[in-house]
Amino acid sequence: PKHQAGRLIALAACIALVTVAFPVSKFISRDNNKPTRIAEDYSDIYSVINNIYKANNIFDISGLFKSFTTKGEVNLAKDNGTKENFSLAPTAGNQGNTPQYSNTNLQVAGVQEADIIKTDGRYIYSVSNKHVYIVKADEGKLSIVSKIERHKNYQSGSRSEEAFEMYVTGDRLVVLKNIYNDVKSSSSGKTEPAIGKSKESNDYYGYYFGNIKATVAEIYDITDRANIKSQSSLGLSGSYVSSRMVGDMLYLVTNYTLYDKADKGDPETYVPSLYSGGDSTVMSTKDICIYENPKNARYTVVAGIDTSGQGKVISQKAVLGCGTSMYANNNSIYIATSEYVNEDNVSYNKTNILRFSLDNGNVSYVASGSVMGNILNQFSMDEYNDVFRIVTTVNKYKTQTFFGNGNDTAISSVKDGTSNCLYTLDLNLKQLGKIEDIAPNEHVYSVRFMGEIGYFVTFRQTDPLFSVDLSDAKNPKILSELKIPGFSEYL
């Protein structure tokens, strides 16, 4: 079962998708033909971040508590790009037999998604309130075999962690965790853990999402389910966006937002890091791309992690931007984020898209582009026969300025309509075809792509279910629509 809202197993469907990866180049064009470039050095990145701070009038922000130590020294003038490989014990691997048990509800067949419950046919793995459990299921009888503390506070008071999702592959249990910084109490001035036990009970009280330092994957050897062993903890700066697993390769995606003022002499204050246990290594500049005139000091960070054999971080990439939704198949990851733009006193929303190619743990940034409107969720995106398809809802606002006495003015935005769009793009995220102005004054509530046909539901008072012919990517056509009461959140 997938625990996220709207993902109903009873309505699940599987899609097998194929894509081709393109090599990355020094300059990659967006839809406006402005280059997205590889960072030259840390000073180059610092200059861009500093300009963003100035443009947004950001100078003094209280710093976050640093809990990890940085390995080695960094030369600002030149980055040698060295990275560590982190060792794991060998694994027995998958059994190779066709599974006769339920799986997590997947968007793409063969591409695993993290969940709070997993099974391998013999054991049930569960992220519960206080523990991650391994439960033996034997002819209807359940027994707890092992458990891992879900929350952990370090005695040094430097950080705390919390498990939230997991994967199971062969004899490896991969638990995804948030790493939190400590928070200083405004009343007492004392440092308190971001996660801890209340005085009245053993229950854990709330944590602060804005205080996430990193997202890590802790890899456990579960060859002996009754005696599990932690092998390694590998991860990235920032808060969790999503992840996928293809075979034993985990692809982890985070958003890393800068809350502190950048220190030119310390790249750790403005560049994402890789984490191993309690240590961090600042990312190499050759793995960092910069948008043309980025607006926000936020990175989208992607890493390929091998969870089998000796285990290691295979590769990593970061783009100075931000991602909130992700679609992935066996060979590509698409990350989407929304923003509002203003042209001639009319504001509208748009979705920026990043594409990364995947190859056995190797991640390469390929292209970026944008379309009108916002997506609903990951099911709004799909790739089929080397064509990327996306369904969006567009909201437009007119900006009005009112002049008062003297220099007093007031600016307001008035909604100027809602509509929906379907776009087709090539693998370089260049537009091929489109259908715009679908179902005016309604919003997209669910989307599903199945081969050459796309389905989506919009809603205001009745429920139009649209079917779209996508066999000609340059000329998509609405085949038909059906209106019924209510609306569907999942197809």
Residue pairs with C-beta under 8 A, 6 or more apart in sequence:
1 9
1 104
1 105
1 115
1 117
2 9
2 104
2 105
2 113
2 115
3 115
3 116
3 117
5 489
6 377
6 446
6 489
6 490
7 105
7 490
8 490
9 105
11 490
11 491
12 105
12 106
13 448
13 450
13 491
14 106
14 108
14 109
15 107
15 108
15 109
15 382
15 384
15 449
15 450
15 451
16 108
16 109
16 110
17 108
17 329
17 330
17 382
17 383
17 384
18 329
18 330
18 331
18 384
18 385
19 329
19 330
19 331
19 332
19 383
19 386
19 427
20 331
20 386
20 427
21 331
21 332
21 357
21 358
21 359
21 364
21 366
22 357
22 366
22 367
22 427
22 428
23 364
24 357
24 364
24 365
24 366
26 37
26 38
27 35
27 36
27 37
28 35
28 36
28 37
28 289
28 365
28 366
28 367
28 368
29 35
29 36
29 367
29 428
30 36
30 291
30 292
30 367
30 368
30 369
30 370
30 429
31 369
31 370
31 429
31 430
31 431
34 292
34 293
35 292
36 289
36 290
36 291
36 292
36 319
36 368
37 289
37 290
37 292
38 285
38 286
38 288
38 289
38 290
39 45
39 285
39 286
39 288
39 289
39 290
40 285
41 76
41 77
41 78
41 79
41 285
42 74
42 76
42 79
42 267
42 271
42 285
43 76
43 77
43 264
44 285
44 290
45 267
45 270
45 271
45 285
45 288
45 290
45 320
46 262
46 264
46 267
46 270
48 290
48 294
48 320
49 258
49 262
49 270
49 297
50 262
52 58
52 294
52 295
52 296
52 297
53 59
53 261
53 262
53 297
55 295
56 296
58 261
58 297
59 261
60 261
61 259
61 260
61 261
62 259
62 260
63 259
63 260
63 261
64 181
64 211
64 213
64 259
64 260
65 158
65 181
65 182
65 183
65 184
65 191
66 181
66 268
67 158
67 159
67 179
67 181
67 182
67 213
67 278
68 159
68 213
68 214
68 273
68 275
68 278
68 279
68 280
69 278
69 279
69 280
70 268
70 273
70 279
70 280
70 281
70 282
71 84
71 279
71 280
71 281
72 281
74 267
74 282
76 264
76 265
76 267
79 284
79 285
79 286
80 284
81 284
81 285
81 286
81 287
82 284
83 274
83 281
83 284
83 313
83 316
84 274
84 276
84 281
84 313
85 310
85 312
85 313
86 232
86 234
86 276
86 311
86 312
86 313
87 232
87 310
87 311
87 312
88 219
88 221
88 231
88 232
88 307
88 308
88 309
88 310
88 311
88 312
89 221
89 229
89 231
89 310
89 311
90 308
90 309
90 310
91 170
91 171
91 172
91 221
91 223
91 248
91 307
91 308
91 309
92 170
92 171
92 223
93 170
93 171
93 248
93 308
94 169
94 170
95 170
99 120
99 121
100 121
101 119
101 120
101 121
102 119
104 112
104 113
104 114
104 115
104 118
105 113
106 112
106 113
107 113
107 327
107 378
107 379
108 328
108 329
108 330
110 246
110 330
111 244
111 245
111 246
111 328
111 329
111 330
112 167
112 169
112 244
112 245
112 246
113 243
113 244
113 245
114 165
114 166
114 167
114 176
114 242
114 243
114 245
115 165
115 166
116 126
116 127
116 164
116 165
116 166
117 124
117 125
117 126
117 127
118 124
118 125
118 166
118 167
118 168
119 125
119 137
119 168
120 168
122 136
122 137
122 138
123 134
123 135
123 136
123 137
123 145
123 225
124 133
124 134
124 135
124 137
124 142
125 132
125 133
125 134
125 135
125 166
125 168
125 173
126 132
126 133
126 135
127 150
127 163
127 164
127 165
127 166
127 175
128 150
129 150
130 149
130 150
130 151
130 204
131 147
131 148
131 149
131 150
132 147
132 148
132 150
132 163
132 166
132 173
132 175
133 144
133 146
133 147
134 144
134 145
134 146
134 147
134 173
134 222
134 225
134 228
135 142
135 143
135 144
135 145
136 142
136 143
136 144
136 145
136 225
145 225
145 226
146 222
146 225
146 226
146 227
146 228
148 163
148 175
148 220
148 228
150 162
150 163
151 160
151 161
151 162
151 163
151 195
151 204
152 160
152 161
152 162
153 160
153 193
153 195
153 196
154 160
157 182
157 191
157 193
158 182
159 179
159 180
159 181
159 182
159 213
160 179
160 180
160 182
160 193
160 194
160 195
160 196
160 207
161 177
161 178
161 179
161 180
161 195
161 216
162 177
162 178
162 180
162 195
162 207
163 175
163 176
163 177
163 218
164 176
164 177
164 178
164 240
165 175
165 176
165 243
166 173
166 174
166 175
166 176
167 173
167 174
167 176
167 245
167 250
167 307
168 174
168 222
169 245
169 247
169 248
169 307
169 308
170 248
170 308
171 221
171 222
171 223
172 219
172 220
172 221
172 222
172 248
172 307
172 308
173 219
173 220
173 222
173 228
174 217
174 218
174 219
174 220
174 245
174 250
174 307
175 217
175 218
175 220
176 215
176 216
176 217
176 240
176 243
176 252
177 215
177 216
177 217
177 218
177 233
177 235
178 207
178 212
178 214
178 215
178 239
178 240
179 212
179 213
179 214
179 215
179 216
179 235
179 275
180 193
180 194
180 195
180 207
180 208
180 211
180 212
180 213
181 194
181 211
181 212
181 213
182 191
182 192
182 193
182 194
183 191
183 192
183 193
183 194
183 208
183 211
184 190
184 191
184 192
185 191
185 192
194 207
194 208
194 211
195 204
195 205
195 207
196 204
196 205
197 203
197 204
197 205
198 204
198 205
209 239
210 259
212 238
212 239
212 240
213 237
214 235
214 236
214 237
214 238
214 254
214 273
214 275
214 280
215 235
215 236
215 238
215 239
215 240
215 252
215 254
216 233
216 234
216 235
216 236
216 275
217 233
217 234
217 235
217 243
217 250
217 252
217 305
217 307
218 230
218 232
218 233
219 230
219 231
219 232
219 233
219 234
219 307
219 311
220 228
220 229
220 230
220 231
221 228
221 229
221 230
221 231
222 228
231 311
232 276
232 277
232 311
233 275
233 276
233 277
234 274
234 275
234 276
234 303
234 305
234 311
234 313
235 252
235 274
235 275
235 303
236 252
236 254
236 256
236 272
236 273
236 274
236 275
236 301
236 303
236 316
237 254
237 256
237 272
237 273
237 275
237 280
237 299
237 301
238 254
238 255
238 256
238 257
238 272
238 299
238 301
239 254
239 255
239 256
239 257
240 253
240 254
241 253
241 254
241 255
241 300
241 323
241 324
241 325
241 326
241 335
242 253
242 325
242 326
242 328
242 378
243 250
243 251
243 252
243 253
244 250
244 251
244 326
244 328
244 333
245 251
245 307
246 330
246 358
248 306
248 307
248 308
248 309
249 304
249 305
249 306
249 307
249 314
249 358
249 360
249 361
250 304
250 305
250 306
250 307
251 302
251 303
251 304
251 305
251 328
251 333
251 358
251 363
252 302
252 303
252 305
253 300
253 301
253 302
253 323
253 326
253 333
253 335
254 272
254 300
254 301
255 298
255 299
255 300
255 301
255 322
255 323
255 324
256 272
256 298
256 299
256 301
256 318
257 296
257 297
257 298
257 299
257 322
258 269
258 270
258 297
258 298
260 269
261 269
262 269
262 270
263 269
263 270
267 282
268 280
268 282
270 297
271 282
271 283
271 285
271 288
272 282
272 283
272 288
272 299
272 301
272 318
273 280
273 281
273 282
273 283
274 280
274 281
274 283
274 303
274 313
274 316
283 301
283 316
283 318
287 315
287 316
287 317
287 318
288 299
288 317
288 318
288 319
288 320
289 317
289 318
289 319
289 320
289 365
290 319
290 320
291 319
291 320
291 321
291 368
294 320
294 321
295 339
296 321
296 322
297 320
298 320
298 321
298 322
299 318
299 319
299 320
299 321
299 322
300 318
300 319
300 321
300 322
300 323
300 335
300 337
300 354
301 316
301 317
301 318
302 316
302 317
302 318
302 333
302 335
302 356
302 363
303 313
303 314
303 315
303 316
303 317
303 363
304 313
304 314
304 315
304 316
304 358
304 361
304 362
304 363
305 311
305 312
305 313
305 314
305 361
306 312
306 313
306 314
306 361
314 360
314 361
314 362
314 363
315 361
315 362
315 363
315 364
316 363
317 356
317 363
317 364
317 365
319 354
319 365
319 368
321 337
321 352
321 354
321 368
322 337
323 335
323 336
323 337
323 354
324 336
324 337
324 338
325 335
325 336
325 337
325 375
325 377
325 378
325 380
325 381
326 333
326 334
326 335
326 336
326 378
327 333
327 334
327 336
327 378
327 381
327 382
327 383
328 334
328 358
329 383
330 358
331 357
331 358
331 359
332 355
332 356
332 357
332 358
332 366
332 383
332 427
333 355
333 356
333 358
333 363
334 353
334 354
334 355
334 356
334 381
334 383
334 388
335 353
335 354
335 356
336 351
336 352
336 353
336 354
336 375
336 381
336 390
337 351
337 352
338 349
338 350
338 351
338 352
338 374
338 375
339 349
339 350
339 352
340 347
340 348
340 349
340 350
341 347
341 348
341 349
341 350
342 399
345 398
345 399
345 400
346 396
346 397
346 398
346 399
346 416
347 396
347 397
347 398
347 399
347 413
348 372
348 373
348 394
348 395
348 396
348 397
349 372
349 373
349 374
349 394
349 395
350 370
350 371
350 372
350 373
350 374
351 370
351 371
351 372
351 373
351 374
351 375
351 390
351 392
352 368
352 369
352 370
353 368
353 369
353 370
353 371
353 388
353 390
353 425
353 429
354 365
354 367
354 368
355 365
355 366
355 367
355 368
355 388
355 427
355 429
356 363
356 364
356 365
356 366
357 363
357 364
357 366
366 427
366 428
367 427
367 428
367 429
368 429
369 425
369 428
369 429
369 430
369 431
371 390
371 392
371 421
371 423
371 425
371 431
372 392
372 394
372 421
372 423
372 436
373 392
373 393
373 394
373 395
373 420
373 421
374 392
374 393
374 394
374 395
375 381
375 390
375 391
375 392
376 391
376 393
376 444
376 445
376 446
376 447
379 446
379 447
379 448
379 490
379 491
380 390
380 391
380 392
380 444
380 447
381 388
381 389
381 390
382 388
382 389
382 390
382 449
382 454
383 389
384 449
384 451
384 452
384 470
385 473
386 426
386 427
387 424
387 425
387 426
387 432
387 470
387 473
388 424
388 425
388 426
388 427
388 429
389 422
389 423
389 424
389 425
389 449
389 454
389 470
390 422
390 423
390 425
391 420
391 421
391 422
391 444
391 447
391 454
391 456
392 420
392 421
392 422
392 423
392 444
393 418
393 419
393 420
393 421
393 443
393 444
394 418
394 419
394 420
394 421
394 436
395 415
395 417
395 418
396 415
396 416
396 417
396 418
397 413
397 414
397 415
397 416
398 413
398 414
398 416
399 411
399 412
399 413
400 411
400 412
400 413
400 414
401 409
401 410
401 411
402 409
402 410
402 411
402 412
403 409
404 410
417 440
417 441
418 440
418 441
418 442
418 443
419 436
419 437
419 438
419 439
419 440
419 441
420 438
420 439
420 442
420 443
420 444
420 456
420 458
421 434
421 435
421 436
421 437
421 438
422 434
422 435
422 438
422 454
422 456
422 468
422 476
423 431
423 433
423 434
424 431
424 432
424 433
424 434
424 470
424 473
424 474
424 476
425 431
425 432
426 432
432 473
432 474
433 472
433 473
433 474
433 475
433 476
434 476
435 468
435 476
435 477
435 478
438 458
438 466
438 478
439 458
439 460
439 464
439 466
441 460
442 458
442 459
442 460
442 464
443 458
443 459
443 460
444 456
444 457
444 458
445 457
445 458
445 459
445 463
445 487
445 488
445 489
446 456
446 457
446 487
446 488
446 489
446 490
446 491
447 454
447 455
447 456
447 457
447 491
448 454
448 455
448 456
448 491
449 455
449 470
452 469
452 470
452 471
453 467
453 468
453 469
453 470
453 479
454 467
454 468
454 470
454 476
455 465
455 466
455 467
455 468
455 491
456 465
456 466
456 468
456 491
457 463
457 464
457 465
457 466
457 487
457 488
457 491
458 464
458 466
459 486
459 487
462 483
462 484
462 485
463 483
463 484
463 485
463 486
463 487
463 488
464 481
464 482
464 483
465 481
465 482
465 483
465 484
465 488
466 478
466 480
466 481
467 478
467 479
467 480
467 481
468 476
468 477
468 478
468 479
469 476
469 477
469 478
469 479
470 476
